[in-house]
Amino acid sequence: MSKKIDKTSSNFNKIMRSFKDKWVAVSPDYSKVFASANTLSGVMNKIEKDAKLKIFKVVSLNMIYSPFN
């Protein structure tokens, strides 16, 4: 029985380790980081306005994060 590797999770974990406490703009599948900065405005200045990217802040791994709906 072979295990299927979840590439998206693997890429996301690399981003979490490499860009701790930074804002990042990544491709929808998390395979490429297009920009990173200390502030959201810093990331927004580095990317094209019509780019279909996911933008978020990478929080420290020892922090608790709870998204609010």
PQR file of N, CA, C, O and H, with PARSE charges and radii, in Angstrom:
ATOM      1  N   MET A   1       0.845  -1.180   0.000 -0.4000 1.5000
ATOM      2  CA  MET A   1       0.000   0.000   0.000 -0.0000 2.0000
ATOM      3  C   MET A   1       0.893   1.247   0.000  0.5500 1.7000
ATOM      4  O   MET A   1       1.720   1.413   0.896 -0.5500 1.4000
ATOM      5  N   SER A   2       0.731   2.106  -0.982 -0.4000 1.5000
ATOM      6  CA  SER A   2       1.550   3.310  -1.059 -0.0000 2.0000
ATOM      7  C   SER A   2       0.787   4.516  -0.516  0.5500 1.7000
ATOM      8  O   SER A   2      -0.437   4.605  -0.615 -0.5500 1.4000
ATOM      9  H   SER A   2       0.059   1.971  -1.710  0.4000 1.0000
ATOM     10  N   LYS A   3       1.542   5.421   0.051 -0.4000 1.5000
ATOM     11  CA  LYS A   3       0.960   6.646   0.585 -0.0000 2.0000
ATOM     12  C   LYS A   3       1.050   7.736  -0.462  0.5500 1.7000
ATOM     13  O   LYS A   3       2.066   7.868  -1.145 -0.5500 1.4000
ATOM     14  H   LYS A   3       2.537   5.348   0.131  0.4000 1.0000
ATOM     15  N   LYS A   4       0.003   8.505  -0.588 -0.4000 1.5000
ATOM     16  CA  LYS A   4      -0.002   9.635  -1.507 -0.0000 2.0000
ATOM     17  C   LYS A   4       0.548  10.858  -0.771  0.5500 1.7000
ATOM     18  O   LYS A   4       0.087  11.190   0.321 -0.5500 1.4000
ATOM     19  H   LYS A   4      -0.822   8.397  -0.033  0.4000 1.0000
ATOM     20  N   ILE A   5       1.526  11.522  -1.369 -0.4000 1.5000
ATOM     21  CA  ILE A   5       2.121  12.704  -0.743 -0.0000 2.0000
ATOM     22  C   ILE A   5       1.296  13.930  -1.104  0.5500 1.7000
ATOM     23  O   ILE A   5       0.995  14.169  -2.274 -0.5500 1.4000
ATOM     24  H   ILE A   5       1.900  11.253  -2.257  0.4000 1.0000
ATOM     25  N   ASP A   6       0.942  14.689  -0.106 -0.4000 1.5000
ATOM     26  CA  ASP A   6       0.190  15.926  -0.311 -0.0000 2.0000
ATOM     27  C   ASP A   6       1.187  17.055  -0.559  0.5500 1.7000
ATOM     28  O   ASP A   6       1.740  17.627   0.381 -0.5500 1.4000
ATOM     29  H   ASP A   6       1.187  14.495   0.844  0.4000 1.0000
ATOM     30  N   LYS A   7       1.409  17.367  -1.829 -0.4000 1.5000
ATOM     31  CA  LYS A   7       2.410  18.368  -2.214 -0.0000 2.0000
ATOM     32  C   LYS A   7       2.054  19.754  -1.691  0.5500 1.7000
ATOM     33  O   LYS A   7       2.946  20.512  -1.309 -0.5500 1.4000
ATOM     34  H   LYS A   7       0.961  16.903  -2.592  0.4000 1.0000
ATOM     35  N   THR A   8       0.781  20.097  -1.665 -0.4000 1.5000
ATOM     36  CA  THR A   8       0.364  21.410  -1.183 -0.0000 2.0000
ATOM     37  C   THR A   8       0.757  21.592   0.276  0.5500 1.7000
ATOM     38  O   THR A   8       1.286  22.641   0.644 -0.5500 1.4000
ATOM     39  H   THR A   8       0.056  19.481  -1.974  0.4000 1.0000
ATOM     40  N   SER A   9       0.511  20.595   1.108 -0.4000 1.5000
ATOM     41  CA  SER A   9       0.883  20.683   2.524 -0.0000 2.0000
ATOM     42  C   SER A   9       2.383  20.785   2.692  0.5500 1.7000
ATOM     43  O   SER A   9       2.868  21.544   3.532 -0.5500 1.4000
ATOM     44  H   SER A   9       0.082  19.743   0.809  0.4000 1.0000
ATOM     45  N   SER A  10       3.116  20.034   1.905 -0.4000 1.5000
ATOM     46  CA  SER A  10       4.573  20.061   1.971 -0.0000 2.0000
ATOM     47  C   SER A  10       5.098  21.448   1.616  0.5500 1.7000
ATOM     48  O   SER A  10       5.965  21.977   2.312 -0.5500 1.4000
ATOM     49  H   SER A  10       2.722  19.417   1.223  0.4000 1.0000
ATOM     50  N   ASN A  11       4.585  22.038   0.549 -0.4000 1.5000
ATOM     51  CA  ASN A  11       5.001  23.384   0.149 -0.0000 2.0000
ATOM     52  C   ASN A  11       4.619  24.409   1.205  0.5500 1.7000
ATOM     53  O   ASN A  11       5.401  25.309   1.509 -0.5500 1.4000
ATOM     54  H   ASN A  11       3.881  21.608  -0.016  0.4000 1.0000
ATOM     55  N   PHE A  12       3.428  24.281   1.765 -0.4000 1.5000
ATOM     56  CA  PHE A  12       2.962  25.217   2.785 -0.0000 2.0000
ATOM     57  C   PHE A  12       3.873  25.156   4.007  0.5500 1.7000
ATOM     58  O   PHE A  12       4.201  26.192   4.585 -0.5500 1.4000
ATOM     59  H   PHE A  12       2.792  23.550   1.518  0.4000 1.0000
ATOM     60  N   ASN A  13       4.281  23.961   4.402 -0.4000 1.5000
ATOM     61  CA  ASN A  13       5.162  23.822   5.557 -0.0000 2.0000
ATOM     62  C   ASN A  13       6.522  24.472   5.307  0.5500 1.7000
ATOM     63  O   ASN A  13       7.106  25.045   6.227 -0.5500 1.4000
ATOM     64  H   ASN A  13       4.015  23.120   3.933  0.4000 1.0000
ATOM     65  N   LYS A  14       7.032  24.392   4.083 -0.4000 1.5000
ATOM     66  CA  LYS A  14       8.298  25.056   3.744 -0.0000 2.0000
ATOM     67  C   LYS A  14       8.145  26.569   3.873  0.5500 1.7000
ATOM     68  O   LYS A  14       9.038  27.247   4.381 -0.5500 1.4000
ATOM     69  H   LYS A  14       6.557  23.927   3.336  0.4000 1.0000
ATOM     70  N   ILE A  15       7.022  27.092   3.416 -0.4000 1.5000
ATOM     71  CA  ILE A  15       6.755  28.530   3.523 -0.0000 2.0000
ATOM     72  C   ILE A  15       6.701  28.935   4.995  0.5500 1.7000
ATOM     73  O   ILE A  15       7.266  29.958   5.383 -0.5500 1.4000
ATOM     74  H   ILE A  15       6.296  26.542   3.003  0.4000 1.0000
ATOM     75  N   MET A  16       6.026  28.136   5.803 -0.4000 1.5000
ATOM     76  CA  MET A  16       5.895  28.452   7.225 -0.0000 2.0000
ATOM     77  C   MET A  16       7.261  28.541   7.900  0.5500 1.7000
ATOM     78  O   MET A  16       7.476  29.413   8.741 -0.5500 1.4000
ATOM     79  H   MET A  16       5.567  27.305   5.487  0.4000 1.0000
ATOM     80  N   ARG A  17       8.177  27.662   7.546 -0.4000 1.5000
ATOM     81  CA  ARG A  17       9.510  27.676   8.160 -0.0000 2.0000
ATOM     82  C   ARG A  17      10.384  28.807   7.610  0.5500 1.7000
ATOM     83  O   ARG A  17      11.130  29.434   8.362 -0.5500 1.4000
ATOM     84  H   ARG A  17       8.003  26.953   6.862  0.4000 1.0000
ATOM     85  N   SER A  18      10.297  29.064   6.327 -0.4000 1.5000
ATOM     86  CA  SER A  18      11.207  30.016   5.679 -0.0000 2.0000
ATOM     87  C   SER A  18      10.821  31.483   5.835  0.5500 1.7000
ATOM     88  O   SER A  18      11.686  32.356   5.764 -0.5500 1.4000
ATOM     89  H   SER A  18       9.692  28.554   5.716  0.4000 1.0000
ATOM     90  N   PHE A  19       9.548  31.766   6.044 -0.4000 1.5000
ATOM     91  CA  PHE A  19       9.084  33.163   6.049 -0.0000 2.0000
ATOM     92  C   PHE A  19       8.368  33.529   7.345  0.5500 1.7000
ATOM     93  O   PHE A  19       7.410  34.302   7.331 -0.5500 1.4000
ATOM     94  H   PHE A  19       8.845  31.056   6.102  0.4000 1.0000
ATOM     95  N   LYS A  20       8.827  32.979   8.456 -0.4000 1.5000
ATOM     96  CA  LYS A  20       8.207  33.238   9.756 -0.0000 2.0000
ATOM     97  C   LYS A  20       8.126  34.739  10.044  0.5500 1.7000
ATOM     98  O   LYS A  20       9.106  35.464   9.876 -0.5500 1.4000
ATOM     99  H   LYS A  20       9.605  32.351   8.467  0.4000 1.0000
ATOM    100  N   ASP A  21       6.956  35.193  10.474 -0.4000 1.5000
ATOM    101  CA  ASP A  21       6.684  36.592  10.834 -0.0000 2.0000
ATOM    102  C   ASP A  21       6.744  37.553   9.647  0.5500 1.7000
ATOM    103  O   ASP A  21       6.914  38.756   9.847 -0.5500 1.4000
ATOM    104  H   ASP A  21       6.160  34.604  10.610  0.4000 1.0000
ATOM    105  N   LYS A  22       6.612  37.058   8.432 -0.4000 1.5000
ATOM    106  CA  LYS A  22       6.607  37.887   7.224 -0.0000 2.0000
ATOM    107  C   LYS A  22       5.252  37.787   6.535  0.5500 1.7000
ATOM    108  O   LYS A  22       4.508  36.829   6.747 -0.5500 1.4000
ATOM    109  H   LYS A  22       6.474  36.081   8.269  0.4000 1.0000
ATOM    110  N   TRP A  23       4.936  38.780   5.708 -0.4000 1.5000
ATOM    111  CA  TRP A  23       3.802  38.704   4.789 -0.0000 2.0000
ATOM    112  C   TRP A  23       4.309  38.077   3.506  0.5500 1.7000
ATOM    113  O   TRP A  23       5.408  38.400   3.055 -0.5500 1.4000
ATOM    114  H   TRP A  23       5.540  39.558   5.535  0.4000 1.0000
ATOM    115  N   VAL A  24       3.530  37.185   2.910 -0.4000 1.5000
ATOM    116  CA  VAL A  24       3.940  36.528   1.670 -0.0000 2.0000
ATOM    117  C   VAL A  24       2.804  36.539   0.656  0.5500 1.7000
ATOM    118  O   VAL A  24       1.628  36.566   1.019 -0.5500 1.4000
ATOM    119  H   VAL A  24       2.637  36.922   3.277  0.4000 1.0000
ATOM    120  N   ALA A  25       3.175  36.518  -0.620 -0.4000 1.5000
ATOM    121  CA  ALA A  25       2.230  36.333  -1.728 -0.0000 2.0000
ATOM    122  C   ALA A  25       2.673  35.063  -2.436  0.5500 1.7000
ATOM    123  O   ALA A  25       3.795  34.984  -2.935 -0.5500 1.4000
ATOM    124  H   ALA A  25       4.131  36.495  -0.914  0.4000 1.0000
ATOM    125  N   VAL A  26       1.787  34.064  -2.481 -0.4000 1.5000
ATOM    126  CA  VAL A  26       2.143  32.755  -3.044 -0.0000 2.0000
ATOM    127  C   VAL A  26       1.153  32.350  -4.129  0.5500 1.7000
ATOM    128  O   VAL A  26       0.040  32.869  -4.213 -0.5500 1.4000
ATOM    129  H   VAL A  26       0.876  34.129  -2.075  0.4000 1.0000
ATOM    130  N   SER A  27       1.594  31.408  -4.954 -0.4000 1.5000
ATOM    131  CA  SER A  27       0.712  30.842  -5.974 -0.0000 2.0000
ATOM    132  C   SER A  27      -0.409  30.055  -5.281  0.5500 1.7000
ATOM    133  O   SER A  27      -0.252  29.652  -4.129 -0.5500 1.4000
ATOM    134  H   SER A  27       2.498  30.986  -4.886  0.4000 1.0000
ATOM    135  N   PRO A  28      -1.525  29.834  -5.961 -0.5600 1.5000
ATOM    136  CA  PRO A  28      -2.652  29.116  -5.347  0.2800 2.0000
ATOM    137  C   PRO A  28      -2.305  27.720  -4.822  0.5500 1.7000
ATOM    138  O   PRO A  28      -2.948  27.232  -3.893 -0.5500 1.4000
ATOM    139  N   ASP A  29      -1.293  27.077  -5.410 -0.4000 1.5000
ATOM    140  CA  ASP A  29      -0.905  25.743  -4.931 -0.0000 2.0000
ATOM    141  C   ASP A  29       0.288  25.789  -3.977  0.5500 1.7000
ATOM    142  O   ASP A  29       0.852  24.749  -3.637 -0.5500 1.4000
ATOM    143  H   ASP A  29      -0.771  27.473  -6.165  0.4000 1.0000
ATOM    144  N   TYR A  30       0.669  26.981  -3.549 -0.4000 1.5000
ATOM    145  CA  TYR A  30       1.778  27.199  -2.617 -0.0000 2.0000
ATOM    146  C   TYR A  30       3.129  26.736  -3.163  0.5500 1.7000
ATOM    147  O   TYR A  30       4.061  26.522  -2.387 -0.5500 1.4000
ATOM    148  H   TYR A  30       0.211  27.826  -3.825  0.4000 1.0000
ATOM    149  N   SER A  31       3.252  26.577  -4.477 -0.4000 1.5000
ATOM    150  CA  SER A  31       4.504  26.075  -5.041 -0.0000 2.0000
ATOM    151  C   SER A  31       5.547  27.174  -5.233  0.5500 1.7000
ATOM    152  O   SER A  31       6.735  26.878  -5.355 -0.5500 1.4000
ATOM    153  H   SER A  31       2.495  26.751  -5.108  0.4000 1.0000
ATOM    154  N   LYS A  32       5.122  28.439  -5.262 -0.4000 1.5000
ATOM    155  CA  LYS A  32       6.066  29.524  -5.508 -0.0000 2.0000
ATOM    156  C   LYS A  32       5.695  30.744  -4.677  0.5500 1.7000
ATOM    157  O   LYS A  32       4.528  31.125  -4.591 -0.5500 1.4000
ATOM    158  H   LYS A  32       4.157  28.680  -5.164  0.4000 1.0000
ATOM    159  N   VAL A  33       6.713  31.350  -4.066 -0.4000 1.5000
ATOM    160  CA  VAL A  33       6.536  32.604  -3.344 -0.0000 2.0000
ATOM    161  C   VAL A  33       6.899  33.731  -4.302  0.5500 1.7000
ATOM    162  O   VAL A  33       8.025  33.790  -4.797 -0.5500 1.4000
ATOM    163  H   VAL A  33       7.661  31.040  -4.136  0.4000 1.0000
ATOM    164  N   PHE A  34       5.955  34.619  -4.563 -0.4000 1.5000
ATOM    165  CA  PHE A  34       6.186  35.724  -5.490 -0.0000 2.0000
ATOM    166  C   PHE A  34       6.761  36.953  -4.804  0.5500 1.7000
ATOM    167  O   PHE A  34       7.491  37.727  -5.423 -0.5500 1.4000
ATOM    168  H   PHE A  34       5.040  34.572  -4.161  0.4000 1.0000
ATOM    169  N   ALA A  35       6.435  37.138  -3.520 -0.4000 1.5000
ATOM    170  CA  ALA A  35       6.935  38.299  -2.788 -0.0000 2.0000
ATOM    171  C   ALA A  35       6.835  38.032  -1.298  0.5500 1.7000
ATOM    172  O   ALA A  35       5.990  37.264  -0.838 -0.5500 1.4000
ATOM    173  H   ALA A  35       5.842  36.509  -3.017  0.4000 1.0000
ATOM    174  N   SER A  36       7.715  38.683  -0.556 -0.4000 1.5000
ATOM    175  CA  SER A  36       7.633  38.657   0.902 -0.0000 2.0000
ATOM    176  C   SER A  36       8.100  40.010   1.421  0.5500 1.7000
ATOM    177  O   SER A  36       8.908  40.688   0.786 -0.5500 1.4000
ATOM    178  H   SER A  36       8.402  39.308  -0.929  0.4000 1.0000
ATOM    179  N   ALA A  37       7.579  40.393   2.587 -0.4000 1.5000
ATOM    180  CA  ALA A  37       7.947  41.673   3.198 -0.0000 2.0000
ATOM    181  C   ALA A  37       7.499  41.669   4.654  0.5500 1.7000
ATOM    182  O   ALA A  37       6.757  40.792   5.095 -0.5500 1.4000
ATOM    183  H   ALA A  37       6.923  39.843   3.103  0.4000 1.0000
ATOM    184  N   ASN A  38       7.962  42.657   5.373 -0.4000 1.5000
ATOM    185  CA  ASN A  38       7.556  42.778   6.779 -0.0000 2.0000
ATOM    186  C   ASN A  38       6.139  43.312   6.925  0.5500 1.7000
ATOM    187  O   ASN A  38       5.511  43.122   7.966 -0.5500 1.4000
ATOM    188  H   ASN A  38       8.565  43.370   5.014  0.4000 1.0000
ATOM    189  N   THR A  39       5.627  43.979   5.892 -0.4000 1.5000
ATOM    190  CA  THR A  39       4.286  44.555   5.964 -0.0000 2.0000
ATOM    191  C   THR A  39       3.439  44.116   4.767  0.5500 1.7000
ATOM    192  O   THR A  39       3.962  43.725   3.723 -0.5500 1.4000
ATOM    193  H   THR A  39       6.137  44.134   5.046  0.4000 1.0000
ATOM    194  N   LEU A  40       2.141  44.189   4.945 -0.4000 1.5000
ATOM    195  CA  LEU A  40       1.228  43.871   3.849 -0.0000 2.0000
ATOM    196  C   LEU A  40       1.440  44.841   2.687  0.5500 1.7000
ATOM    197  O   LEU A  40       1.462  44.425   1.529 -0.5500 1.4000
ATOM    198  H   LEU A  40       1.716  44.507   5.793  0.4000 1.0000
ATOM    199  N   SER A  41       1.594  46.119   2.987 -0.4000 1.5000
ATOM    200  CA  SER A  41       1.790  47.098   1.908 -0.0000 2.0000
ATOM    201  C   SER A  41       3.098  46.825   1.155  0.5500 1.7000
ATOM    202  O   SER A  41       3.185  47.075  -0.047 -0.5500 1.4000
ATOM    203  H   SER A  41       1.576  46.457   3.928  0.4000 1.0000
ATOM    204  N   GLY A  42       4.105  46.316   1.854 -0.4000 1.5000
ATOM    205  CA  GLY A  42       5.358  45.955   1.197 -0.0000 2.0000
ATOM    206  C   GLY A  42       5.165  44.856   0.173  0.5500 1.7000
ATOM    207  O   GLY A  42       5.749  44.905  -0.910 -0.5500 1.4000
ATOM    208  H   GLY A  42       4.035  46.113   2.831  0.4000 1.0000
ATOM    209  N   VAL A  43       4.342  43.852   0.508 -0.4000 1.5000
ATOM    210  CA  VAL A  43       4.043  42.774  -0.440 -0.0000 2.0000
ATOM    211  C   VAL A  43       3.212  43.309  -1.599  0.5500 1.7000
ATOM    212  O   VAL A  43       3.483  42.993  -2.757 -0.5500 1.4000
ATOM    213  H   VAL A  43       3.868  43.812   1.388  0.4000 1.0000
ATOM    214  N   MET A  44       2.205  44.117  -1.291 -0.4000 1.5000
ATOM    215  CA  MET A  44       1.327  44.645  -2.333 -0.0000 2.0000
ATOM    216  C   MET A  44       2.097  45.490  -3.345  0.5500 1.7000
ATOM    217  O   MET A  44       1.756  45.495  -4.528 -0.5500 1.4000
ATOM    218  H   MET A  44       1.985  44.374  -0.350  0.4000 1.0000
ATOM    219  N   ASN A  45       3.117  46.193  -2.902 -0.4000 1.5000
ATOM    220  CA  ASN A  45       3.938  47.005  -3.807 -0.0000 2.0000
ATOM    221  C   ASN A  45       4.806  46.162  -4.728  0.5500 1.7000
ATOM    222  O   ASN A  45       5.248  46.644  -5.771 -0.5500 1.4000
ATOM    223  H   ASN A  45       3.394  46.188  -1.941  0.4000 1.0000
ATOM    224  N   LYS A  46       5.055  44.917  -4.361 -0.4000 1.5000
ATOM    225  CA  LYS A  46       5.940  44.049  -5.141 -0.0000 2.0000
ATOM    226  C   LYS A  46       5.222  43.184  -6.169  0.5500 1.7000
ATOM    227  O   LYS A  46       5.871  42.604  -7.040 -0.5500 1.4000
ATOM    228  H   LYS A  46       4.696  44.525  -3.514  0.4000 1.0000
ATOM    229  N   ILE A  47       3.893  43.085  -6.087 -0.4000 1.5000
ATOM    230  CA  ILE A  47       3.167  42.188  -6.991 -0.0000 2.0000
ATOM    231  C   ILE A  47       2.276  42.976  -7.943  0.5500 1.7000
ATOM    232  O   ILE A  47       1.966  44.144  -7.710 -0.5500 1.4000
ATOM    233  H   ILE A  47       3.366  43.556  -5.380  0.4000 1.0000
ATOM    234  N   GLU A  48       1.873  42.312  -9.018 -0.4000 1.5000
ATOM    235  CA  GLU A  48       0.931  42.916  -9.954 -0.0000 2.0000
ATOM    236  C   GLU A  48      -0.445  42.958  -9.307  0.5500 1.7000
ATOM    237  O   GLU A  48      -0.831  42.032  -8.594 -0.5500 1.4000
ATOM    238  H   GLU A  48       2.125  41.363  -9.208  0.4000 1.0000
ATOM    239  N   LYS A  49      -1.170  44.012  -9.551 -0.4000 1.5000
ATOM    240  CA  LYS A  49      -2.471  44.203  -8.901 -0.0000 2.0000
ATOM    241  C   LYS A  49      -3.491  43.141  -9.293  0.5500 1.7000
ATOM    242  O   LYS A  49      -4.359  42.809  -8.486 -0.5500 1.4000
ATOM    243  H   LYS A  49      -0.857  44.765 -10.130  0.4000 1.0000
ATOM    244  N   ASP A  50      -3.414  42.600 -10.502 -0.4000 1.5000
ATOM    245  CA  ASP A  50      -4.402  41.619 -10.954 -0.0000 2.0000
ATOM    246  C   ASP A  50      -3.932  40.172 -10.774  0.5500 1.7000
ATOM    247  O   ASP A  50      -4.567  39.247 -11.279 -0.5500 1.4000
ATOM    248  H   ASP A  50      -2.709  42.869 -11.158  0.4000 1.0000
ATOM    249  N   ALA A  51      -2.836  39.978 -10.065 -0.4000 1.5000
ATOM    250  CA  ALA A  51      -2.308  38.625  -9.870 -0.0000 2.0000
ATOM    251  C   ALA A  51      -3.261  37.802  -9.008  0.5500 1.7000
ATOM    252  O   ALA A  51      -3.828  38.306  -8.039 -0.5500 1.4000
ATOM    253  H   ALA A  51      -2.319  40.730  -9.655  0.4000 1.0000
ATOM    254  N   LYS A  52      -3.427  36.559  -9.364 -0.4000 1.5000
ATOM    255  CA  LYS A  52      -4.293  35.635  -8.616 -0.0000 2.0000
ATOM    256  C   LYS A  52      -3.439  34.899  -7.585  0.5500 1.7000
ATOM    257  O   LYS A  52      -3.149  33.712  -7.734 -0.5500 1.4000
ATOM    258  H   LYS A  52      -2.966  36.149 -10.151  0.4000 1.0000
ATOM    259  N   LEU A  53      -3.048  35.614  -6.549 -0.4000 1.5000
ATOM    260  CA  LEU A  53      -2.159  35.064  -5.537 -0.0000 2.0000
ATOM    261  C   LEU A  53      -2.850  35.024  -4.177  0.5500 1.7000
ATOM    262  O   LEU A  53      -3.799  35.766  -3.922 -0.5500 1.4000
ATOM    263  H   LEU A  53      -3.284  36.579  -6.428  0.4000 1.0000
ATOM    264  N   LYS A  54      -2.359  34.148  -3.315 -0.4000 1.5000
ATOM    265  CA  LYS A  54      -2.820  34.111  -1.936 -0.0000 2.0000
ATOM    266  C   LYS A  54      -1.845  34.948  -1.125  0.5500 1.7000
ATOM    267  O   LYS A  54      -0.631  34.767  -1.219 -0.5500 1.4000
ATOM    268  H   LYS A  54      -1.588  33.545  -3.521  0.4000 1.0000
ATOM    269  N   ILE A  55      -2.378  35.858  -0.332 -0.4000 1.5000
ATOM    270  CA  ILE A  55      -1.545  36.743   0.477 -0.0000 2.0000
ATOM    271  C   ILE A  55      -1.913  36.533   1.940  0.5500 1.7000
ATOM    272  O   ILE A  55      -3.083  36.599   2.315 -0.5500 1.4000
ATOM    273  H   ILE A  55      -3.364  36.005  -0.255  0.4000 1.0000
ATOM    274  N   PHE A  56      -0.900  36.282   2.757 -0.4000 1.5000
ATOM    275  CA  PHE A  56      -1.160  36.068   4.179 -0.0000 2.0000
ATOM    276  C   PHE A  56       0.107  36.312   4.984  0.5500 1.7000
ATOM    277  O   PHE A  56       1.208  36.353   4.436 -0.5500 1.4000
ATOM    278  H   PHE A  56       0.051  36.229   2.453  0.4000 1.0000
ATOM    279  N   LYS A  57      -0.066  36.473   6.295 -0.4000 1.5000
ATOM    280  CA  LYS A  57       1.072  36.625   7.188 -0.0000 2.0000
ATOM    281  C   LYS A  57       1.397  35.263   7.774  0.5500 1.7000
ATOM    282  O   LYS A  57       0.516  34.551   8.256 -0.5500 1.4000
ATOM    283  H   LYS A  57      -0.961  36.440   6.740  0.4000 1.0000
ATOM    284  N   VAL A  58       2.669  34.912   7.727 -0.4000 1.5000
ATOM    285  CA  VAL A  58       3.136  33.650   8.300 -0.0000 2.0000
ATOM    286  C   VAL A  58       3.400  33.910   9.781  0.5500 1.7000
ATOM    287  O   VAL A  58       4.321  34.643  10.142 -0.5500 1.4000
ATOM    288  H   VAL A  58       3.385  35.490   7.336  0.4000 1.0000
ATOM    289  N   VAL A  59       2.586  33.303  10.624 -0.4000 1.5000
ATOM    290  CA  VAL A  59       2.734  33.506  12.061 -0.0000 2.0000
ATOM    291  C   VAL A  59       3.763  32.532  12.617  0.5500 1.7000
ATOM    292  O   VAL A  59       4.027  31.487  12.023 -0.5500 1.4000
ATOM    293  H   VAL A  59       1.838  32.708  10.331  0.4000 1.0000
ATOM    294  N   SER A  60       4.329  32.877  13.739 -0.4000 1.5000
ATOM    295  CA  SER A  60       5.287  32.011  14.409 -0.0000 2.0000
ATOM    296  C   SER A  60       4.627  30.681  14.745  0.5500 1.7000
ATOM    297  O   SER A  60       3.448  30.644  15.095 -0.5500 1.4000
ATOM    298  H   SER A  60       4.115  33.726  14.221  0.4000 1.0000
ATOM    299  N   LEU A  61       5.375  29.598  14.642 -0.4000 1.5000
ATOM    300  CA  LEU A  61       4.820  28.274  14.889 -0.0000 2.0000
ATOM    301  C   LEU A  61       4.405  28.056  16.336  0.5500 1.7000
ATOM    302  O   LEU A  61       3.619  27.151  16.613 -0.5500 1.4000
ATOM    303  H   LEU A  61       6.333  29.629  14.358  0.4000 1.0000
ATOM    304  N   ASN A  62       4.909  28.859  17.265 -0.4000 1.5000
ATOM    305  CA  ASN A  62       4.509  28.690  18.653 -0.0000 2.0000
ATOM    306  C   ASN A  62       3.330  29.595  19.039  0.5500 1.7000
ATOM    307  O   ASN A  62       2.963  29.668  20.212 -0.5500 1.4000
ATOM    308  H   ASN A  62       5.548  29.595  17.040  0.4000 1.0000
ATOM    309  N   MET A  63       2.747  30.274  18.068 -0.4000 1.5000
ATOM    310  CA  MET A  63       1.554  31.084  18.286 -0.0000 2.0000
ATOM    311  C   MET A  63       0.301  30.273  18.008  0.5500 1.7000
ATOM    312  O   MET A  63       0.320  29.332  17.214 -0.5500 1.4000
ATOM    313  H   MET A  63       3.046  30.215  17.116  0.4000 1.0000
ATOM    314  N   ILE A  64      -0.763  30.638  18.654 -0.4000 1.5000
ATOM    315  CA  ILE A  64      -2.055  30.044  18.384 -0.0000 2.0000
ATOM    316  C   ILE A  64      -2.806  30.999  17.463  0.5500 1.7000
ATOM    317  O   ILE A  64      -2.930  32.188  17.755 -0.5500 1.4000
ATOM    318  H   ILE A  64      -0.778  31.403  19.298  0.4000 1.0000
ATOM    319  N   TYR A  65      -3.304  30.472  16.354 -0.4000 1.5000
ATOM    320  CA  TYR A  65      -4.047  31.293  15.395 -0.0000 2.0000
ATOM    321  C   TYR A  65      -5.429  30.690  15.207  0.5500 1.7000
ATOM    322  O   TYR A  65      -5.573  29.494  14.955 -0.5500 1.4000
ATOM    323  H   TYR A  65      -3.204  29.506  16.116  0.4000 1.0000
ATOM    324  N   SER A  66      -6.421  31.519  15.331 -0.4000 1.5000
ATOM    325  CA  SER A  66      -7.788  31.072  15.127 -0.0000 2.0000
ATOM    326  C   SER A  66      -8.460  32.006  14.139  0.5500 1.7000
ATOM    327  O   SER A  66      -8.745  33.156  14.472 -0.5500 1.4000
ATOM    328  H   SER A  66      -6.305  32.491  15.536  0.4000 1.0000
ATOM    329  N   PRO A  67      -8.718  31.528  12.919 -0.5600 1.5000
ATOM    330  CA  PRO A  67      -9.382  32.397  11.937  0.2800 2.0000
ATOM    331  C   PRO A  67     -10.779  32.747  12.400  0.5500 1.7000
ATOM    332  O   PRO A  67     -11.437  31.945  13.062 -0.5500 1.4000
ATOM    333  N   PHE A  68     -11.224  33.911  12.063 -0.4000 1.5000
ATOM    334  CA  PHE A  68     -12.542  34.406  12.461 -0.0000 2.0000
ATOM    335  C   PHE A  68     -13.434  34.453  11.258  0.5500 1.7000
ATOM    336  O   PHE A  68     -13.080  35.085  10.263 -0.5500 1.4000
ATOM    337  H   PHE A  68     -10.689  34.562  11.525  0.4000 1.0000
ATOM    338  N   ASN A  69     -14.573  33.813  11.302 -0.4000 1.5000
ATOM    339  CA  ASN A  69     -15.515  33.828  10.167 -0.0000 2.0000
ATOM    340  C   ASN A  69     -16.514  34.913  10.309  0.5500 1.7000
ATOM    341  O   ASN A  69     -17.379  35.072   9.448 -0.5500 1.4000
ATOM    342  H   ASN A  69     -14.861  33.299  12.110  0.4000 1.0000
TER
END
